[in-house]
Every structure is written in C-alpha cells, then in structure tokens.
Amino acid sequence: MKLIFIVGAGGIPDIAGDIEKYAEQLFPRIAARGWDVILAALNRHVSTNEYRNIQLLGLPGLRIFGTEKALYHVCALYHARRLRPDIVHLAGLGAAFFLWAYKLLGCKIVVRCGAVENLSVQSGWFAKAGYRWAEYQLRWADMIIAVTPELARRLRRKGIVANVQIIGNAIDPPAADDGKREISGDYILAVGPITKQENHHLLMIAFRQFQTDHPQIKLVIASGRGGLEYRRKINACRDDKIVMLGRISRPRLIQLYRHARLYIDGSADEGGCNALLEAISQNTPLLLSDIPGNRDLRLDPKHHFNPHDVASILAAMKRAHAHPHSFRVDPGAFPDWDEITMRTIKIYEQLIAEKLVESRQSECE
C-alpha cells in the first residue's frame, strides 16, 4: 500500500476545528479504500494508536510565539524523514511552513487551503510571517486543494494557478435526534471564533434591536478563542439574552443546529466554512453574509445580507424569523464525504503515477 502522511490536524476524533473535522471525515474513508494512512496529531488529543484504520502518531506541542504547533511541525518533519511517505498531505496552510523540506525528502505534496486560512484573519507578526512564508511555498506543492472558488481566485491573483483544484467541504449525513436540548426555547445560532472577521459585535447590535419585537428569542454563539481586545468589544454588547458557549464538542454542536430557529453566518472576510454545511445538513434555516466565499454556494439572494450594515442584518433576521422553512437549503445540492474522498484519491493516484514516471526516468539516467 502507498503511504499517506497527514500533517496539520490537531487530532481525531471529536476535536473541534475545521481541519480536524476534515481529517476525521476524509481520511478514514481513504484508509478504507486500501491506502496506508498515518496522521500526526498533538499528544494531548491522542488516546489510542489507531482510529478507523488510521495510525495516530502523537507528537509534542509547546506554545512558542503564540502557537503550540511549532514543535509539532518540527517533529512531524523528523518522522516524515523516517517514514519516507509517498505523499505528505498538509491539511492546512499553516502546515506548509516546512513544505520545502518535505520536497527535499522526495515526497509528493498535497496542501489543503481551507476557508478560514487567509492572512487577514491572522494576528501577531509571527503568525502573519509564518503564513506568508507558507503561502509563498504553495507554488512548489504538487497539488493544492482550495475549499472554495474564492480561495482559488486568491491564489490565482498571487500567480499560483497550475496546481490548484477546487474540492469543497461536504454535507454530513443527518444525525439522529436524541431528544436533548442544549438551549431551551427559540434561539438564533452563530458559530465561529471571536474575531473581528467573524463580525459578532455587529450581529449582537442587530440582535438587540431584533429583541425589541421578539423578546423570547436568544442569540447563541458557539465560539473558539479570540483576541482579548475584541472580546472586550463583544462583552460590551452582551445582555442576558445573548449566550456565549465557548468551544463545544461536535455532537453538542449538531444538537444546537437541529433545534435552532435559524443559523446566521455574519463573517466579513471568509466563506464556505464547515459550519455552514453542518447547518444545511441539519436542515437549519440559513442566513449568511454577502461575501464572495458565501456567494460561491449559489444560494437564493434572500439568504444574504450586508455584514457591515446593522440594518441589513436586522432585516435578514426579521424575514427569516417570519418564514423559517423557506430559508432551509436542500442538502442534496452539495457533495457528500464519499464524493470528496474519491476526488481526493484521484489526486493521490495522479501523483503516485507521476512519482513512478520520475523514478523510472531517474533510473534511466
């Protein structure tokens, strides 16, 4: 079997994060189709050596310059040198920091660029510099998987064109309803880290105006970490009808989607994230910001609003609340994880064939 080495996912299963969700859904399906898969994860997320035919390799994490993955990536490179995989699949742009070194090892490189990975959402000089260096190296990757057409357009503007394929995230199978409710009563749900780009403060301002006519409705925000300064701005907008849950497990999140009056994505700078498709999978009525990454989903214009205009956000909330059923989106219009798996395997097969040709040419020389 050909060996695929996965770098960039913190761990699986049931670890919060876009990359971790991608890894949990995709790579067990690839392993089930006969590929040998090793996933490098952070030690603290590894409780077993194997998950659904994937070998889990626990690596140390040490917070340096605001990230705990610096040491992890150094250790992953060491193990790649030892394992000599046929393909290194870098599951996020940040994992491409050492792309040049993997190339020197003779590995074929696949890089997945996700919906939340662009320089404008990074904070701190070290993070920005690291992502710039990783992004520059994409021109040396054997294949880049862009999650949205907008991400492919961004790469094209930087001169990275020939080695890019668009393979989005996928729809999940509907989960069984266990009858439990995380939040009682009616609520509007938002999911995403507490950052300026996620635009939670304008969403809160619009919601407080919406509350005037709908006092029984809550706003629930399931969020990851964010900058301290922006959190202060968020806290200034809060009231007793705004519930901040922090980062929660995926099963709890699925339950939140299922019972939400509607799901709203107010992002000002990114689109096409897993959370949108998770909401669609659970038939949650949907509102989302009118930005290129979200327009790539090709939904009816009624679903969109201007994320920079409180009046536009408020109007969207009112129309979706009045007729929530008409704001549901057909999950059948989107690919499932089996389709994404087969498209990814085709990339692997192409790269393995190229590697075989290169090996034969080298022998002839």
C-alpha positions as CSV (number, residue, x, y, z in Angstrom):
1,M,0.0,0.0,0.0
2,K,1.1,3.5,-0.7
3,L,1.7,5.6,2.5
4,I,-0.1,8.9,3.1
5,F,1.3,11.1,5.9
6,I,-1.2,13.7,7.3
7,V,0.2,16.8,8.9
8,G,-1.8,19.8,10.3
9,A,-4.7,18.3,12.1
10,G,-4.6,18.6,15.9
11,G,-6.2,15.2,16.3
12,I,-9.3,12.9,15.7
13,P,-12.0,12.1,16.6
14,D,-14.3,14.7,18.0
15,I,-11.8,17.5,18.2
16,A,-13.2,20.9,17.4
17,G,-11.8,22.7,14.4
18,D,-12.3,22.9,10.6
19,I,-9.1,21.0,9.8
20,E,-9.9,18.3,12.4
21,K,-13.4,17.9,11.1
22,Y,-12.0,17.5,7.6
23,A,-9.4,14.9,8.8
24,E,-12.0,12.9,10.7
25,Q,-14.4,12.6,7.8
26,L,-12.0,12.2,4.9
27,F,-9.0,10.0,5.9
28,P,-10.9,7.0,7.4
29,R,-12.7,6.8,4.1
30,I,-9.4,6.9,2.2
31,A,-7.9,4.2,4.5
32,A,-11.0,2.1,3.9
33,R,-10.2,2.1,0.2
34,G,-6.8,0.5,0.7
35,W,-4.4,3.4,1.4
36,D,-2.0,3.3,4.3
37,V,-2.6,6.4,6.3
38,I,-0.7,7.9,9.3
39,L,-1.9,11.1,10.9
40,A,0.4,13.2,13.0
41,A,-1.6,14.7,15.9
42,L,-0.9,16.6,19.1
43,N,-0.1,14.2,22.0
44,R,-2.9,15.7,24.2
45,H,-5.5,14.6,21.6
46,V,-4.3,11.1,21.1
47,S,-5.9,8.4,23.4
48,T,-5.4,5.4,21.1
49,N,-2.8,4.3,18.5
50,E,-5.5,3.8,15.8
51,Y,-8.8,5.2,14.7
52,R,-10.8,3.5,11.9
53,N,-7.7,2.1,10.2
54,I,-5.7,5.3,10.6
55,Q,-2.5,5.1,12.6
56,L,-2.3,8.0,15.0
57,L,1.1,9.4,15.7
58,G,1.2,11.6,18.9
59,L,3.7,14.5,18.7
60,P,4.5,17.0,21.4
61,G,3.2,20.5,21.4
62,L,4.9,23.5,23.0
63,R,3.4,27.0,22.9
64,I,6.0,29.2,21.1
65,F,5.2,32.7,19.6
66,G,1.5,32.2,20.3
67,T,1.2,28.7,18.7
68,E,1.5,25.2,20.2
69,K,2.2,23.6,16.8
70,A,5.7,24.9,16.2
71,L,7.4,22.0,17.9
72,Y,4.7,19.7,16.5
73,H,5.7,20.6,12.9
74,V,9.4,20.1,13.6
75,C,8.7,16.6,15.0
76,A,6.3,15.8,12.0
77,L,9.2,16.6,9.6
78,Y,11.5,14.3,11.6
79,H,9.0,11.5,11.3
80,A,8.5,12.1,7.6
81,R,12.2,11.7,7.1
82,R,12.0,8.4,9.0
83,L,8.8,7.1,7.3
84,R,9.5,8.3,3.7
85,P,5.8,8.5,2.8
86,D,4.7,8.6,-0.9
87,I,2.5,11.6,-0.3
88,V,2.5,14.2,2.5
89,H,-1.0,15.7,2.8
90,L,-0.7,19.1,4.6
91,A,-4.2,19.5,6.0
92,G,-3.9,23.3,6.4
93,L,-1.9,26.2,5.1
94,G,-0.1,26.6,8.4
95,A,1.3,23.1,7.9
96,A,3.0,24.2,4.7
97,F,5.7,26.1,6.7
98,F,8.1,23.3,6.0
99,L,6.8,22.4,2.5
100,W,10.3,23.0,1.0
101,A,11.8,20.4,3.4
102,Y,9.2,17.8,2.5
103,K,10.1,18.4,-1.2
104,L,13.8,17.8,-0.4
105,L,12.8,14.4,1.1
106,G,11.3,13.5,-2.3
107,C,7.7,13.4,-1.1
108,K,4.8,14.4,-3.3
109,I,2.9,17.2,-1.5
110,V,-0.8,18.0,-1.3
111,V,-1.9,21.1,0.5
112,R,-5.4,21.8,1.6
113,C,-6.3,25.5,1.9
114,G,-9.4,25.9,4.0
115,A,-12.0,28.6,4.2
116,V,-10.6,30.2,7.3
117,E,-7.0,30.4,6.2
118,N,-6.0,33.8,4.9
119,L,-3.6,36.4,6.2
120,S,-6.2,38.9,7.1
121,V,-7.5,36.7,10.0
122,Q,-4.1,36.1,11.5
123,S,-3.0,38.2,14.5
124,G,0.6,38.8,15.6
125,W,3.7,39.4,13.5
126,F,4.9,35.8,13.9
127,A,1.6,34.2,12.6
128,K,1.4,36.6,9.7
129,A,5.1,36.0,8.7
130,G,4.6,32.2,9.0
131,Y,1.5,32.2,6.9
132,R,3.1,34.4,4.3
133,W,6.1,32.0,4.0
134,A,3.7,29.1,3.8
135,E,1.6,30.7,1.2
136,Y,4.7,31.6,-0.9
137,Q,5.8,27.9,-0.9
138,L,2.4,26.8,-2.4
139,R,3.9,27.3,-5.9
140,W,6.1,24.2,-5.1
141,A,3.3,22.0,-4.0
142,D,2.3,19.1,-6.3
143,M,-1.3,19.9,-5.8
144,I,-3.3,22.4,-3.8
145,I,-6.9,21.7,-2.7
146,A,-8.8,25.0,-2.5
147,V,-12.0,24.6,-0.5
148,T,-13.9,27.4,-2.3
149,P,-13.6,29.0,-5.7
150,E,-12.9,32.3,-3.9
151,L,-9.7,30.8,-2.4
152,A,-8.7,29.5,-5.8
153,R,-9.2,33.1,-7.2
154,R,-7.0,34.4,-4.3
155,L,-4.2,32.0,-5.3
156,R,-4.6,32.9,-8.9
157,R,-4.1,36.6,-8.1
158,K,-0.8,35.5,-6.5
159,G,0.3,33.6,-9.6
160,I,-0.5,30.2,-8.3
161,V,-2.7,28.6,-10.9
162,A,-1.5,25.3,-12.5
163,N,-1.5,23.1,-9.4
164,V,-4.9,24.1,-7.9
165,Q,-8.1,22.0,-7.7
166,I,-11.3,23.2,-6.1
167,I,-12.7,20.5,-3.7
168,G,-15.1,21.9,-1.1
169,N,-16.2,20.6,2.2
170,A,-19.1,18.1,2.3
171,I,-22.5,17.6,3.7
172,D,-22.8,15.3,6.7
173,P,-25.4,12.5,6.9
174,P,-28.3,13.7,9.1
175,A,-27.7,12.8,12.8
176,A,-30.4,11.0,14.9
177,D,-32.3,13.3,17.3
178,D,-31.5,12.2,20.9
179,G,-34.3,14.4,22.2
180,K,-31.9,16.5,24.3
181,R,-31.7,20.3,24.1
182,E,-28.6,22.3,24.9
183,I,-30.6,25.6,24.9
184,S,-34.3,25.9,25.8
185,G,-36.7,28.0,23.8
186,D,-36.2,29.7,20.4
187,Y,-32.7,30.9,19.5
188,I,-30.6,32.1,16.7
189,L,-27.3,30.3,16.4
190,A,-23.9,31.6,15.3
191,V,-20.7,29.5,15.2
192,G,-17.1,30.8,14.9
193,P,-14.1,32.2,16.7
194,I,-14.4,35.6,18.5
195,T,-12.5,37.6,15.9
196,K,-13.2,40.9,14.1
197,Q,-13.6,38.9,10.8
198,E,-16.5,36.9,12.3
199,N,-18.3,40.2,12.9
200,H,-20.0,39.1,16.1
201,H,-20.3,42.6,17.5
202,L,-22.5,43.9,14.7
203,L,-24.5,40.7,14.9
204,M,-25.1,41.4,18.6
205,I,-26.1,45.0,17.9
206,A,-28.6,43.9,15.2
207,F,-29.9,41.2,17.5
208,R,-30.6,43.6,20.4
209,Q,-32.7,45.7,18.0
210,F,-34.5,42.5,16.9
211,Q,-35.2,41.6,20.5
212,T,-37.4,44.6,20.9
213,D,-40.2,42.8,18.9
214,H,-39.1,39.3,19.8
215,P,-38.1,39.3,23.5
216,Q,-38.4,35.5,23.7
217,I,-35.6,34.8,21.2
218,K,-32.0,34.2,22.3
219,L,-28.8,34.6,20.4
220,V,-26.4,31.7,21.0
221,I,-22.8,32.0,20.0
222,A,-20.6,28.8,20.0
223,S,-17.1,30.1,19.6
224,G,-13.4,29.3,19.8
225,R,-10.7,31.6,21.1
226,G,-10.3,35.2,20.1
227,G,-8.2,38.2,20.8
228,L,-8.6,39.9,24.2
229,E,-9.3,43.3,22.7
230,Y,-12.1,42.0,20.5
231,R,-13.6,40.0,23.4
232,R,-13.9,43.2,25.4
233,K,-15.8,44.7,22.5
234,I,-18.1,41.7,22.4
235,N,-18.7,41.8,26.2
236,A,-19.8,45.4,25.9
237,C,-22.6,44.3,23.5
238,R,-23.9,41.4,25.7
239,D,-27.1,41.1,27.6
240,D,-28.9,38.3,29.3
241,K,-30.4,37.1,26.0
242,I,-27.0,36.6,24.4
243,V,-25.5,33.2,25.4
244,M,-21.8,32.6,24.9
245,L,-21.0,28.9,24.9
246,G,-17.3,28.9,24.0
247,R,-15.9,26.0,22.0
248,I,-18.1,22.9,22.3
249,S,-17.9,19.3,21.0
250,R,-19.2,18.4,17.6
251,P,-22.1,16.2,19.0
252,R,-23.3,19.1,21.1
253,L,-22.9,21.5,18.1
254,I,-25.0,19.2,15.9
255,Q,-27.8,19.3,18.5
256,L,-27.6,23.1,18.5
257,Y,-28.1,23.2,14.7
258,R,-31.0,20.9,14.9
259,H,-33.1,23.0,17.3
260,A,-32.1,26.5,16.2
261,R,-34.7,28.8,14.8
262,L,-32.1,29.8,12.3
263,Y,-28.3,29.8,11.7
264,I,-26.5,33.0,10.9
265,D,-23.0,33.5,9.5
266,G,-22.0,37.1,9.7
267,S,-18.4,36.7,8.5
268,A,-17.0,39.8,6.8
269,D,-13.9,38.1,5.2
270,E,-14.3,34.4,4.7
271,G,-16.9,31.9,3.5
272,G,-17.8,28.3,2.7
273,C,-16.7,27.0,6.1
274,N,-17.8,23.7,7.6
275,A,-20.3,25.3,9.9
276,L,-22.4,26.4,7.0
277,L,-22.6,22.9,5.6
278,E,-23.3,21.4,9.0
279,A,-26.3,23.8,9.4
280,I,-27.5,22.8,5.9
281,S,-27.0,19.1,6.8
282,Q,-29.4,19.5,9.8
283,N,-32.0,21.5,7.8
284,T,-31.4,24.6,9.8
285,P,-32.8,27.8,8.2
286,L,-29.8,29.8,6.9
287,L,-28.7,33.4,6.7
288,L,-25.2,34.3,5.6
289,S,-23.1,37.4,4.7
290,D,-23.0,38.6,1.2
291,I,-19.3,37.9,0.5
292,P,-17.6,36.1,-2.4
293,G,-16.8,32.9,-0.4
294,N,-20.5,32.6,0.6
295,R,-21.9,33.6,-2.8
296,D,-19.9,30.6,-4.2
297,L,-22.6,28.4,-2.6
298,R,-25.1,29.8,-5.2
299,L,-28.0,30.2,-2.8
300,D,-31.0,32.3,-3.3
301,P,-30.3,36.1,-2.7
302,K,-32.8,36.1,0.1
303,H,-30.3,34.2,2.3
304,H,-27.7,37.0,2.1
305,F,-27.2,40.3,4.0
306,N,-24.5,43.0,4.1
307,P,-22.3,42.0,7.1
308,H,-21.1,45.6,7.5
309,D,-24.7,47.1,7.8
310,V,-26.7,46.6,11.0
311,A,-29.9,47.4,9.2
312,S,-29.3,44.7,6.6
313,I,-28.5,42.1,9.3
314,L,-31.7,43.1,11.2
315,A,-33.9,42.9,8.1
316,A,-32.5,39.5,7.3
317,M,-33.3,38.3,10.8
318,K,-36.9,39.5,10.5
319,R,-37.6,37.9,7.2
320,A,-36.0,34.6,8.2
321,H,-37.8,34.5,11.5
322,A,-41.1,35.2,9.9
323,H,-40.8,32.3,7.4
324,P,-38.0,30.0,8.6
325,H,-39.0,27.0,6.5
326,S,-38.4,28.9,3.3
327,F,-34.8,29.6,4.4
328,R,-33.8,25.9,4.5
329,V,-31.4,24.7,1.9
330,D,-31.5,21.4,0.1
331,P,-28.6,19.2,1.3
332,G,-28.8,17.2,-2.0
333,A,-27.3,20.2,-3.9
334,F,-23.9,19.6,-2.2
335,P,-21.4,16.7,-2.3
336,D,-21.1,14.2,0.4
337,W,-17.9,12.9,2.0
338,D,-17.7,9.8,-0.2
339,E,-17.6,12.1,-3.3
340,I,-14.9,14.3,-1.7
341,T,-13.0,11.1,-0.9
342,M,-13.0,9.8,-4.5
343,R,-11.9,13.2,-5.8
344,T,-9.0,13.3,-3.3
345,I,-8.0,9.7,-4.2
346,K,-7.8,10.7,-7.9
347,I,-5.3,13.4,-6.9
348,Y,-3.3,10.8,-5.0
349,E,-3.3,8.3,-7.9
350,Q,-2.2,11.1,-10.3
351,L,0.7,12.0,-8.0
352,I,1.7,8.3,-7.5
353,A,1.8,7.8,-11.3
354,E,3.9,10.9,-11.7
355,K,6.3,9.7,-9.0
356,L,6.7,6.3,-10.7
357,V,7.5,8.0,-14.1
358,E,10.1,10.3,-12.4
359,S,11.6,7.2,-10.6
360,R,12.0,5.4,-14.0
361,Q,13.5,8.4,-15.6
362,S,16.0,8.7,-12.8
363,E,17.0,5.1,-13.2
364,C,17.5,5.6,-16.9
365,E,19.8,8.5,-16.3
